[in-house]
Amino acid sequence: MDKPDFKIIPLGQLFLDSHNPRLPKSLQGKNEDEILEYMLLDGSLIELMLAIGKNDFFPGEQLLVVKLEESEEGYKVVEGNRRLSALKILQEPGLAKVQKSKVEQVMSQVEFRPEEIPCLVFDREEDIHNYLGYRHITGIKQWKLLEKARYLYDLWKNMYGDFGINQAARELAKSIGSRKDYVKRILVGFEIYKIIEDEKFFRIKDLDDTSFYFNYIADSLNRSNISEFLGVDLQDESEDYVSEINRENLKKWTHWLFEKNDQNRTRLIGDSDSLTSLNTVLGHEDARIAFDKEGISLEAAKELTGELDTQFINHIISAMSSLENADRLVIKVDIGYNEVFEYLKNIRALTGKIGRTIQEKEDEQDDI
């Protein structure tokens, strides 16, 4: 890669990248007016405008650009579209078709409206992508996971289109300084996302590319039973994971995580604990049937797996181990009885309560 040139470029010669992977699919290829509207509504642009307007444009945050086609004048901004949007509206407030009152308020407070913008000019857009692959996916400036996935998928198709997914994951991992298994999981996850998108998000109300949490897919594929439920085996070196997808189960999975009931709640929360519980339930036939077919809660289904019994015993063993360690140390410490009296009293009370609860449950079962 040739070293990029530093240039000061007039604002009027800089254009937004309409295929920026951070844009929702619905905005890909749209004109600048529509992109600016999205940025104003969803991109915290007002705060950025105010920051630039009060402090000027920081030269260390150069925009990364490439020249437009020979038939066109100017430069496409590949990295820095949010900053460019802020600069454009600072220079021409009339571009704002929404958030007009907020823009007017910003304009009343600004001191700077930069017209000459520091940029790094690259010969090829591919060179910027290689740089961004490290900076945004592995480096310090993080994108949302769906943006990363779309970006990686586009790199696969544009730069390694002749490679299967396993080889592409290997090459992409090298270029961004990541692990092959992580990149592969993201690529397969994006193929699954594309199925959901193609199914119009299974017609779930208010679900689209701006409200979908891609990390739910990535985290699910990292759990063997959920992955098997979806029909994906990442340990297999197959080059075609999509054809094996269980679409009916994918539909169920999507509804569980995204469809809201009358109380505005989904059946599952997509956090790590819930997905771990779902993975446990799907790995136990009775629990899976009860959750999937009979509609009982995840918590109730998990009780059928017997895992709670294991967790209970593990907590008891852990507590016993901690007390044994305290017993070994007690002769060596300089702590008065009054300092530990409340703790010891509470431990005694708690162990008695646990014992009584177990005894009462056994008595109830004997009566039955």
Order of alpha helices (4+ residues) and beta strands (2+ residues): beta-beta-alpha-alpha-beta-beta-alpha-alpha-beta-alpha-alpha-alpha-alpha-alpha-alpha-alpha-alpha-alpha-alpha-alpha-alpha
